């Protein structure tokens, strides 16, 4: 007799993992770190699995199910882990299809179909389909990382389902396997095919026969209670069993949340998009007015009709996104209407829709967006909604739990008003956005799960909200599935007859209840297994960094990660840096989310039990480049670089550190004696002793050690006579250790440019350091002492209003952000941060009337990760445009070297692979007369060591073009780096 999933008794994680390994199930992980990382998805729930399996082929899936069935262990299927309802976490075995079972098996452009494995990411399918002028219709905002299997599990929809349908509407056929091991191929069936299948008298016949008889006994109720409007996603899609829907078992399985069968492959329908699209932005006095306008606008057949409330846009602080928001028509809420057609017809379509909107009460204005780049920036606001909404404008945490309820569009305005009143009655807040055209609202709500009272409010609120939805003829879920968040509420939406049908449907497929138990039928309580719980006391961890946005609470900082998974995007096509290590390894361990989740589990002390001394956390952070990309690109501002510094500080406190922490961490100090005998040092580091020196220093054998300059910049500067008239007053040039010792020509070029622009250049007294290398290696005690010294050295200038300009982006970012954080509460450190500028910012914003030299040239530019995270490339772009430079800013992400990271032993392969993502191929492909702009010392070093080209700093580009005489009094422009020589960097 088969053991049921309820009878797993005292099986422990080690025994289950060993059985799975012996059963040839693919890659099996039963370690504490992996189990902790897979304990949560993008929901409020947390369940520690016994093991995680990464199948690489079809047989691995069948074998894993066989082992779990024998042991009586339940199985949960997982794609990108972006589910917001808790259906991608389970206490048994998790099957992660995204890492290895993710191939595109076939694409037929004539039939307009594709066959995929469940772990294939939607964007990968879209990219392949686009080559044939096609696309897949469902397009959730997580398209860059969500998998087709996950979309099938939840019946994902997205912005364009209004025109192109839900996932279910685009499924042709599924091959699935049940918990008991029956493999069946499912699709639409005629009566003749049904009769033939039942007559076969095998497991498939038994399954199809039971499902057919279930449908035939309940035709009336299936027609009247289910499938009433497109976004009625809650429960099982039994309406697909109706004869008029061709008894489509594949589509009936869509939205079943992995509770019925495991998808082995899927054949999906592709479609041809319209030749042109236009975006019409409509402003309204509030979200309710926008909702009221929807029914009239649907007659204009938009491809998408999305809504945004000001409560969402008010949260945004990222400068580039904020700038895009500020271009919206003045309003308190907006509708984004996308239209499709031809270039000839679209203007008329857009004006007709805008005219109809202007007739609606509360409409404040409209604008037709014709610039594709601007349209993409505006759509990004909507796509980032799930992350942005996790913090209220006041900084309170906001959570899913009532994430995607839907009503018929004509009911949307009424529902939204009553829903807002319900929030007010419970003292809650939430930023509303979503698919207004289909009546589906997304909202993150300020539940307080840390107290018994707050958890009780959550339970009461969702119960009342479910009754409200039912009163408006709606669905608890409009696209994300019921999961643990809403399954227990289904009896408030459906009567006993429907609930009984759901249970019967589940029993036909999975009589052992082995697949994702507790979801949809026989549900878990909505307030069980909460990720944040008043019954779990975090470890008392004291931090060096203050984490002011999280009330000084490291656990709260790490749980900023709500699991939306943007860090799992395979490419940074939108210019994102996050997350370079994940793009190389495709391992959840190396994603921003994986690291944040593990750090959070460390604070809980339950799975990860040794706190700051945890080797699991140390290993997960090992491939973090400390690029700071996540601090800007993560919609909720997860900052793993800072978390890593904090962790390393405590982990190695009072212990021997890795050799690289002493060599590269202390590089600014070690460079000072080396600068006195640079030729001797260079001879040693390039001699036969170099391999031994690298081994002793923890440096990768493949790396060339940078050569020290014959003379430091400070030596040159303090012996020179100032040039120019200094009419604009003084500026402090920050002398970073990298350029001072290895590439002083960059700082000399900076002096030339600043003096030509009318500034009187000063440098700090003595030899100062921002402490960056100590910060990245987690030596925060030293870093803080250096921060105090630096702040004191610059205090007179800063208090006098003198700007500080940095040429090394990582050091500039440290002065702006890290020093004020390390010296929390120090007014002078905060003033230094506000006074620090990049060269481009100073010249664009603080040198009115200065005319840069005209440079008729092409360039490729690599934005340093830390500059991307703190100030962006806007000023640089403006300055290059003023000079006439035809620049292409690479959407390349991190160069891969990332300070000490790429030099450390064990990191070389990942470092180079990250550079090969975009940067290095683009540099190699650039024409010989194209300048390669890279302000970062690391970026220039990576380019020089991996290509035949050399990077040029913006200061060098400008200085080379300055006239040989004039206000600066120079006799000759400084030379630009030559591609014919190996870089001294």
N, C-alpha and C positions, 0 to 999 in steps of 0.2 A: 504493500500500500504506500502511496506517495505521502511523504510528510508535508503537512501544510505549512504555509509561511507563518502561521500563528504559533507553531510548536517548536520554535528554534531554541527554546530552553536556555542553557547556559553557554552556548557557543561564544567564544571570544574572538577578537579581531585577528589574532595571530593564527588561530586554527582555520578560520575562514580564508584568510589570505593564502595560507599554505595549500589548502585544498584547491583554490583557484589556480595557483601556479602549477600544481601537479596536473590540473585538468586542461592545460594548454588553452588558456583563455586570453592570450595576449599579454600585455604588460600589466602587472598587478602591483598595487601599492597598498600596503597595510600599515605604513609607518604613521607616527603621530602627526607629523607635519602635513601629510597629504590628507589625512582624515580631518584635521582641523580646517584645512583650506576648503574642503568640500562640505563643510557642515552648514553652509548657508548659500543662498542664491541672492536674488535681488528683492527678497521679501522680508517680512518681520520675523521669520522663523529660523530656527537653528536645531539641527539634528545631526549627531555625530555618526557617520557611517562606519560599518565594520571594515570595509575595504573599498577601493576604487579600482575599476578595471578599464583599461584602454584597449579595446579590441582593434586589431589591424586588418582583420578579414572576416568574412561572413561566418566561417566555422568557429572563430573565437566567440562570437555572440552566442551561437548555438551551444557551445561548450560551457560558457559561463552560466547560461540558463539551466543547463543540465546539472551543474554543480550546485547552484542555488536551490534548485528543486529538490535535490537529494538531501541537502542540509536543512531545508525548510526556511531558507533565508529570503526575505523579500528583495525585489529588484526595483531600483529607480533609474530611469533613463535621463540623461542630461546632455544638452548641447553646449551652448555658451554660458549656461547658468544665469541667464538674465530674467528668469521668470519672477514675477512680482507677487505671486500668490502662494509660494511654498511648495510647488509640486516638483521641484528639481532637487529637493533634499529628502533624504530618507535614512532610517536607522539600520538598513541592511547593506546591500551592495549597490554602489552607484556605477552605472555604465556610462563613461564619458566617450561619446562618439567623435567629439570635435578634434581631438589630437591626431588620430590616425585613420579613422574610418570615414573619410571625407572626400572621396573622389567623385568627379563628374564622369559617369559611366558612358553616357551617350548624349549627343545633341543632334536632333534631326530638324534642320531649318525648314524643310519642305512640309513635314508633318507639324511643325511648330511644337515639338515636345523635347523634353530633356529627361534623362534618367540619372538619378543622383543617389549617393549614399547619404544616410541621415546626418552625418557630421559636416557636410559641405556648407560653407558659409554663404549666405545669400549673395553678398557682393561678388563672390567668385563665380556664382552662376550668372549673375547679371553681366559681369565682364565678358564671359564666354558668349552669352546670348547677344550682347551688344555688337559683337563682331559680325553677327548675322542680321542686324537691324531689329532685334527682338528683345523682350524683357519678360520677367516674371511679375505678375500683377500685384501681388501682396508685397508691401514694402514698409515694414515697421521701422521706427526710428533707429532701432538697433541693427540696421541692415549690414553694417560693417563687421559685425561679429556674430549675429544670430545665425543658427543653423537651420537647414530645411527640416531636420527632424524635430527640433524645438518648435518651429512654426506649425508643423503638422500636429504636434501634441497640444498646442494651445489654440489652434485655428487663428493664427496671427493675421492681422489685417493691414494696418498702416494707413497712410494718408490717402492713397489712391484707390483704396478698396471701393470707394464711392463709385468709381467708374470701372475698375478692373476686377473687383470681387475680392473675397476673402481667400485664404489659403485653400479652404475646402472647394471653392468654386473653380480652382485651378489645378485640382488633382485629377489625374487620369487613372492611375493604377498604383497600388501599393503591394509590396511583398512583405509579409509580416510573419512573425513566429509567436505563438502563444507561450505562456509560462510552462505548459506541459510539453512543449516542443513541436507542436503542429505548425508546419510552414504552409501558408496559403497565399495565393495571389488574388488580390481583390480589385474589383472595378464595377462598372455598371453591368447589370445583367438583365437579359430579356427573360420572359417567362419560360421559354424553351431552355435557356441556359440554366435557369434555376432548377427546373425539373431534372435536367441531365445531371447536374451536380449532386442533387439529393439522391439520385438513383445509384451513384457510385459506391455507396455504402462503405465509406472510409471516414477518417477523422474530419476531413474537410466537409464531407456530406453531412455529418452530424452537426457540425457548426452552422453551416448554411441553412440546413433544415430547421434548426431551432430558431434562428434569426428570422427566417421567412414566416414561420408560424406565429412568432411573436408579433410581427407586423400585421399579418392578416387578421389576428384577433383584435387589433386595436387601431384599425384604419381611421375611425372617426376621431378619436382623441389625438392621434398623431397629426391629423390635418388641422385641428382647431387649436391645439395648445402649443405646438412646436413650430418653429420656422415662421413666426408671425411677422418678423422684420429682420433685416440682414444681420444686425448686431445682437441677435438673441443667441449668444454663445453658451450661456450657462447650461449645465447638465450635458447629456448625451444627445447627439444630433440624430435622433430616431426618425425624424421626418425624411431623412435620406433613404429610408427603407420603403417609402411609398412607391407604388407602381408607377405613378406619374413622374417620379424622380429616378426611375429605372433601377430600383433596388440597389442603390450605389453603396456597396459595403465599404469601399475605400473612403468615400466622403463621410459615411457614418462614423468611421473610426477617427476622422480628423476632429481634434478638440477633446479627445478622450484622455489627454494628459498622462499617457503612458500607463493607464490602468487596465487596458484590454489586451494589448499585444505590443511587441517590439518591432519597430520598422527596420527592415533589412535594406530596402531600396524603395524609391518612389519615382514614378513617371509623372511629370508635371506638364501643364499646358503653358506655352509661351504666346505672347501676343506682340503685335507691331504697334509701337507708340505713335501718336500723331507727329507730323513733321516739325511742328513748331509749338512752343508753349509760351504763355504769358501769365504773369502773376499780378493780380489786382489786390491791393491792400486796402481794406475798408476799416475806418475808425468808428467807434461807438462810445456812447457815454458810459456804458458798463457792460459786463459780460452778459447780463440778462437781456439787454437790448440787442446785443449781437445774436444771442440765441433766438430771439423772436423773429429776427430777419431771415433766418435760415430757410424756412419753407418757400418763401418767394424766390430766393436765389437758386434753389435746386432746379427750377424750371429752365435755367440757363445752362444746365448740364455741365457743371464744372468737373474737372478731373479730381479735384480735391477742394475741400472747404474746411479749413482748420481755424480754431479759435485760440486766442491768447488773452489772458487777463493781465492787467498792470501789476498785480501782485507777483506774477512770475518775472516780468521784465524788471521790476524794481530790485530784484535780488542780484542782478548781474553787476559785477564789478570789473570784469576783464575789459581793458580799454578798447580792444578791437570790436568786441561784441557790443559794448556800451555805445560805441560810435554808430554801429548799425541800428541799434534801437532808437537812438536819437534822431534818425532820419525818418522814422515812422510818422504818419499823420498824427497830429495832436489828438489824443483820445485816452480813455481808460481801459479800453479793450479793443481787440482787432480781430477781423476775419481775414485769413489769407485764402483767396480763391484762385486756383490755377485752372487755366483754360487751355484746351488743345485745338489746333486747327492749322491753317496755312498762314503764311505771312500776309496774304491778302485779306483773309477773313478775321484774323485775330483782333485787329484794332476795333472793328465794329462789335465783335463779341464782348470785348473788354468794356467798351463804353456802355453797351446795353446792360451788362451786369452792374456796372457802377451806378448807372442811372436808376436801376431798380433798387439798389441799396440806399441811395439817397432819399428814396421815398419812405424808407422805414423810419419809424420813430427812434430817435437817439443816434442816428448816423451823424457823425461829425466831419466826415470827409472821405476822400478816396484818392488813390494814386495807382497808376498802371506802371509797373516796374518793367522796363525794357532791357536793362543792363543785366546780363546773366550772372556776372560776378556778384552784383549787389543782391540779386534774388537768392543766390546760394548762401550769402551771409545771413539773410533774413530767415531762410529755411533752417539754418543751423540753430537759431534761437529756439525754434520749435522742436528740433531733434534733441536738443540738450535739455528739454523740459524736465524729464524724469530726474536728472541730476540736479538741475538748478532748483527745483522745487523742494529739495530735501533740507533746505534751510530757509526759514522765514526771514523777511527783511530785518527783523530784530535779532536774528541769529539763533532762534529756537530750532531744535531738531524737528523735522517733519517726516512722516512715514507713509508707506503704502498701507493698505488695509481696506480702503474703499477706492481702489485705484482706477477702475475702468468701467463703471456701471454705464448702462446705455438705456435710452428710451427712444420710442419713435420720434423722429425729428420734430414733428408738430407739437410734441409734448415737452420739448427741451426747455423753453423759456419758463414754463410753469414749474417744471421739476427743479430747475436751477434756483429759482426764488425760494422754494420750500427747502431745498437742500442748504442754501445759505442760512436760512432761519434756523435750521437744525444745528448747523455748526455754532451759531451764536448761542443757542440754548445750552449747549454743552461747553461753552467757553473755549472753542477750538478755532483754529485758523487753517486755511488751505488755499494754495494758488491753483486756480482752475485753468485748464487748457485742454486741447484734445480735438477730436474729430467731430466738430459741431455738425457737419453735413450729414452725419449718420447718427447723431444724437448720443455720441459716446464721449464721456468726460473723463479726463484724468485729473487727479488731485492728490497731493501729499498733505497729510494733516498732522497738526502738532500734538499727537498723542504723547502722553508721558508714561512710558512703560517701566520707568524706574521705581514707581510706587504702586502699592496695591490700589490706591484710589484712582490713579491714572489708568491702570489696566482695566478697572471696573468701568470707567468712563468709555474706554475703547469698546468694550463688549456691548455696553448699552447703546453707544452711537451706531455701530454697524448693524445692530438689530433693528433699531428704528429706521436707519437708512434703507435696509432691505424692505421693510414694510412700505416705505415711501416709493421705492422703485416699483414694487408690485402694484401700488395704487395708480401709477402712471403707465401701467402696461409694459414695463421695461424688463431688463435683464440685469442680474447681479454682475455679470461679466459681459463685456462687449468685445473683448479680444484676448485678454490675458489668462483666461481660464479661471475656474473656481478655486482649485488648490485647497490648501488648508484655510485660506483667508475667507472663503465664502461657502464651501461645501456644506457646512453645518447650517447655513442660512437658507439652503434651497427649499426646505418645506414652507418658507414664508413666500416663496415665489410660485411654487408648483403645489398642486394638490396631492393627496395621498396616492391617487391612481398613477400619476406620472412618476412619483418617487419610487413606487413599486416596480414600474416598468424599467426605470434606471437600474434598480437592483437586479432585476431578472436579466437585463442586457449584460451587466457586469458578470453575473454568474455563468451565463452561456460561454463567455470568452475565458473567464478566469475563475473557475470554481474554487481554486485553492487560495484566492485572494493574495497571490504572490506578487502582483505587479502594482506598485505604488499604492499600497493599502492606505486607507484614511482619506483618499481623495474622491470626491463626487458622491460616492455611496459609503455607508457606514463611516461617516466622517469623523476626523479628529476635531476637538473643540477649537474654536477660532482663537482662544487665548491660551492654548497649550504650546509648549516648545518655543516660547518667544525668545528672540535673540537677545533682547534686553529684558532682564527680569529682576523684579525686586527680591527674588529668592536666591539670587546669586551675588555674592559679595566679591567685587574685584580685588586683586592684590593691591596693597598700599604702595604704589610706585611713585617715587619722588623724581622729578625731572629737572634738567638744567634749563632747557628751553621753556619759555613760559606758556606757550600755546594759549594765548589770550582769547582767541576766537572760540575756544572750547573750554573756557572757564578753568584753564590750567589742568585739565583732566586728560591724561594720555589715553585712557580707554575711550573717552568721548572723541578725541582726535582721530583715533584709528577707526572708530565706527562711522566716521564720515563716509567711508566707503559703503554705499548701499547696494553695490553689486551690479550697477548698470553696465559695467564691462566695457566701457569705451577704450580702456587700456588694452583690450584684446583685439583691437583693430589691426588687421594684417598690414595696412599701409597708412601712411600719414598724408593721404592725398589732399587733405584740407589744410596742410601746413602744420599738423600737429607733430610734436616731438615724442609724446608718450605712446608706447613704452618700447624703447629700442631693444631691450633684452628679450621681451616677449616676441617681438617680430623675428628675432633670430631663432629662438628655441621653440616657440609655440607651446610652451609649458606654462600652465596656470601658476606654478611656483614662481615664475619669473615675470609675472604681470604685476602691475600696481595693485590690483584687487587682491591677488594671491598673497602679496606681502602684507597689505593692510589687514586682511582677514587673519593671517597668522599672528600678527602683532596683537590684534584684538583678543584672539584666543589666549595669547600669553598673559594678557592682563586679567583674564578670567581664572587662570590657574587650574583649569579642569582637565583639559587634554594636554596642553603644554604646561607642565607643572613646575619648571625650574626658573621661571621669570626671566630676568635679564641674562641669566647664564645659559639660556636655551641654545643648544646647538642647532635645533631645527630652524629657529629664527635666524641665527647667524648664517646658516647655509642658504636660506631663502634670500637673504639680503646680499649675498656674495656677488651676484651678477647685476645688482643695481648700480647703474653708472653715476648716480647722484647728479643726474642731468637737470633736475628740477622741472622737467617737462610736465610731470603730473600736476605740479602745483598750479599750472596755468591751464592745462588741457583737460584735466579731470573736471567734470561739471560741478563737483562738490569740493574741489580744492584739496584733495588728498595730497600730502607732501611727503612722499616716502624718503626723499633725500634728507629731510630734517629728522624723520623718524629713525633713519639709519644712523645718522650721527649720534642721536640720543642713545640708541641701543648699543652701538659700539663703545661709547663712553662708559656705560655701566658694565657691559659684558667683559671688557678687558681691564676694568679698574682693579689695580693691585695685582695684575697678571702680566705675563710675558705676551707681547703683541706680535703679530706677523712682522717679518723683517721690513716689508714695504712701508709699514707705518713709521718706522724709524728713518728710512732713507727718503722716501718721497714725502712723508708727512712732515719731516723736519727739513725739507729741501731749502726753504728760504734761509734758514740759519746755516746749513751746510754750504750753501752757495757762497757765503761771504769769504771764508778762507780760500775756497776754490778760486774765487775771482782774483786773488792775489797771485796765483800761479796758474793761469788758465791753460797755458801751453802744456805744462806738465800734466795737468788733470786730463786734458784732451788726449794727450799721448797715451796715458794709462787706459782710458776708457775705450780706446780704439786699438789697443795692443792685444797680444796673446793672453793677457790677463783679464781681458774684458769678460769672457764667459764666467770666470770665477767671481769677478766683482758682481756680475748680475745675479749669480746664484746666491751670494752672500746678502745682496740687497733686496732679494725677492722680486727681481725684475725679469720679465719675460725674455728668454734667450733670443727670440726673433727680433726684438726691438734694438734699434740703434740708440745709444745714449746721446742726448742732445749735447752739442759742443758749446762750451763757454766762450763768450766773446773775448777778444783781446783786451777790451776796455769796457767797463760798465758805463751805462748811461750817466749815472750820478758823477762818476769821475769826469766825464766829458762836460756835463752841465755846469759843474762848480768851477770849471776853469775857463768858461766861455764868457764873452761879453754879450749882454742882452741886445737884441735887435728890435727894430720897429719902434713905433711911437707910444705904444701902450695906452692909447686914448680911451679904450674901454675899461681900463682898470685891471686889477690883478685877477688871475685865475690860478688855482692850485692844481698842478698836474700830479696825479697820483702815480707814483713810480712803483709799479708792480714788480715782484721778484722775477717773473718770467722774462719780461721784456728787458728789464735792467741787466740781467746776467746773460741771456741767451740771444736776444734780438734787440739790442739798444737802438738800432736804426729805426725801429718803429717809434720809439719815444722821441728820437731826434726829429723825425718827420712831424710828429705831433707838435713839437715846439715851433717848427717852421710855420705850420698852418696856423697855430694860435697867434703867433706874432704877426703874421700877415693879416689876420682878422682883427688886429688891434688890441690884443690882450697882452698884459705883462705877466709872463709865466713865472710862477714860483713853484718850488717843490717843498715837501715837508722837511723839517729839520731832522737830522739823523737818518737812520735807515728804518723805515716803518714797514709794517706788514698787516694785511687785512686778516690774516689767520686762516685763509681758505683751506690750505692743505691740512691743518690741524682739525678743522671742522669736518672735512670729508672723511677723515680717518677716525673721527670720534674722540679726539683728544681735546675735549671741551674746556678742561681746566686751563691748559696753555692758551687755547683760543680766546678765552675770556680775558686772560691777563693781557694778551696782545690787543684785544679790542679796547681795553681801558687805555692802554698806552697810545694807540692810534687816535682814539677820541681826544685824549689830552693834547696830542701833538697838533691836531687840526682845530682844536677848540677856538683859538683866537681868530683864525680865518673864517670859520663858520659863523661865529658870533658877529663878525664884521660884515657878513653877507657875501663873502667871496665864494664863488662856485668852485666845486671840486670836480675835475674832469678825469675820467679813467679811460685808458685805451685798451685794457684787457677786460673783456666783458665779465668773466667770472669774478674778478676782483671788484669790479664796479657793482655787480649784483651783491657781493658780500658786504660792501660798504652800505648799500641801500637797505638790505633786508636782514642779513645775518648778524651784523654788529648790533643794530638796535634790539634784535631779539635776545642776543646773548646778554646784553646789558639792560635787561627789561627795566623800564622806569627811568632810565638815564636820559634826561632831556637833551644833553649834548649829542648823544648817540643818535637820537631820533632826528635832531637838526642836521647832523651829518648825512643821514640817509636822505633827507629831503633836499640837501644841497648838492648831492652827487649827480653828475650828468655823464652821458656818453658824449663823445666828440660831436656826433651828428646833432644831438639834442642841443648842445651848447651853440653850435653854429647856426642852427635853424631858428632856435627860440630866443637866443640871447645876443645875437650879432646883427641887429637890424642894419640894413644898408650894405652889408658886406657882400661883395660879389665873388663867388667862387670861380676858379678858372674854368674855362670852357674845355671840355674833354670829349672829343668825338670818338667814342670807343664803345665796344660791347663788353659786357662783363657778366659773369655768373657770381652770385653771392651766396655764401653759407652763413646763415644766422647762428651765432653761438647759442647753445641751449639755454644758458642762464640769461642771456639777453632776451631770448624768446619769452622766458618766464617772467621777466621783471619789467621790461620796457618795450619790447617788440622792435620791429624793423621800420616803423613808420617814418621816423626822422631820417634814417639813412636813405630810405627810398626817396623821400622828398629832396634831400640834398643831391643825390645822384641825378635825379631828374633835372634839377636846376643847373647842373653842370653839363647836361646833354648826354650823359652816359646811358646807353641802352642796356639796362640791367635786367637780368632774369634772376629773381630770388628763388632759389631751389627749395622745393617742399621736401627737404631731405631728412628732416629730423636730426638726430644727433650724429656727429661725425664718427662716433664710436670710440675715440680715444679718451675723451672725458677726463682730463687731468691725469691723476695717478691711475685711474682704472685700467686703461689700455696698456700701461707699462707693467702692471702687476702680473706676476707669474700665474698662469692659469686662466688669464682673461684674453690672451691675444686673439684666439680664434673668434670669440664673440665680438671683440672690439673691431676686427677687420670686417666681419660679416655685417655688422651694423653700418659701417661706412659703405660697404658694397650695396646697401639697400638702394640708395639714390646717389649720394654725393660722389663717390669715387668713379662710377661709370660716367656720370655727367662731366666730371673734370676731364677724364680721358677722351671723351667724345667732343669736347669743346675745340673750336678752331684755334689755331696757334696765336692769332691776334686777339683772342678773347681773354680779358683779364679775370683771374680767379680771385675774388674778394673774400677774405676770411680774417676777421678781426681777432678771433680766438687763437691763442698760441697752440692749443691742442688741435684745433682744426687745421692750422697751417702745418703742424707736425705730421698729422695723419696724411694729409695730401702729399707732403714731400716724401714720406716714407713708403707710400703705396702707389704713387704715380710718378711720372717724369716731370710733372708741373710743380710750380711753387705758388703758394698763396700770397696775396698782397693785402696789407692792411689799408683801410680807407684813408688813414693819415698819409700813408706812402703814396697812394694814388693821387691825392690832392697835392701833396708837397712836390711831387715830380712835375706837375703841370704849372706850378707857380712861376712867375717871371723871375729871371736870374737877378734882377735888381728891383728896387722899389722900397716899399715901406719896411720890408724885412731886412734889406741890406744884404741879401744873400748873393753870392757870386755864381753859384751853380745849384741846380736842383739835385736833391739826393736821388741816387739811382734806385730804380725799381728792382725787385728780386728777379733774377734770371732763371728761366726754366732750364737752361743748359747746365746749371750747377745743382748739386744736391744742396738742399736747404740746411743752413746751420741750425735750424730748429730741430 
